[in-house]
Amino acid sequence: MRNARELLLAYTANIADPEVTSSLFAEDGVLELPYLESIGLPTRTVGPEAIGPVLPKLPRSDK
């Protein structure tokens, strides 16, 4: 098991790869971003299989 620091570093290092990033979440892991409602996305997504498809839809600062 990775600790919180290792997971955060892995998440930020792989943010451009939704498959890798979503695999860092546990089966009951939650991506919860309340502001997503304002752009028509779910505010709460559970599990890596559900999180993976949401990640590419997130706004990016480099676009």
C-alpha positions in Angstrom: 0.0 0.0 0.0 1.2 3.5 -0.8 1.0 6.3 1.7 -0.8 9.6 1.0 2.4 11.4 -0.1 3.3 8.7 -2.6 -0.2 8.6 -4.0 -0.4 12.4 -4.4 3.0 12.4 -6.2 1.9 9.6 -8.5 -1.4 11.4 -9.2 0.3 14.7 -10.1 3.0 12.9 -12.2 0.4 11.0 -14.2 -2.4 13.6 -14.4 -2.3 13.5 -18.2 -3.0 9.8 -18.3 -6.5 9.0 -17.0 -5.9 5.3 -17.0 -2.9 5.5 -14.7 -4.4 8.2 -12.5 -7.7 6.4 -12.0 -5.8 3.2 -11.1 -4.4 5.0 -8.1 -7.9 5.1 -6.5 -9.2 2.2 -4.3 -12.4 0.4 -5.4 -14.3 2.6 -2.9 -12.1 5.7 -3.6 -13.9 8.9 -4.3 -13.2 11.9 -6.6 -15.3 14.7 -5.2 -15.1 18.1 -6.7 -18.2 20.2 -6.0 -17.5 22.8 -8.6 -17.9 20.3 -11.4 -21.7 20.7 -11.2 -21.2 24.2 -12.8 -19.9 22.5 -16.0 -22.3 19.6 -16.1 -20.1 16.9 -14.6 -20.9 14.7 -11.6 -19.6 16.2 -8.3 -18.9 12.8 -6.8 -17.6 9.7 -8.6 -16.7 6.4 -6.9 -14.1 3.8 -7.9 -11.4 3.7 -10.6 -13.6 2.4 -13.3 -16.0 5.3 -12.9 -13.3 7.9 -12.2 -11.3 7.1 -15.4 -13.8 8.4 -17.9 -14.4 11.6 -15.9 -10.8 12.7 -15.7 -10.4 13.6 -19.4 -13.4 15.8 -19.1 -11.9 18.0 -16.4 -10.9 21.5 -17.3 -7.2 21.9 -18.0 -5.2 25.1 -17.4 -3.0 24.5 -20.4 -5.8 24.7 -23.0 
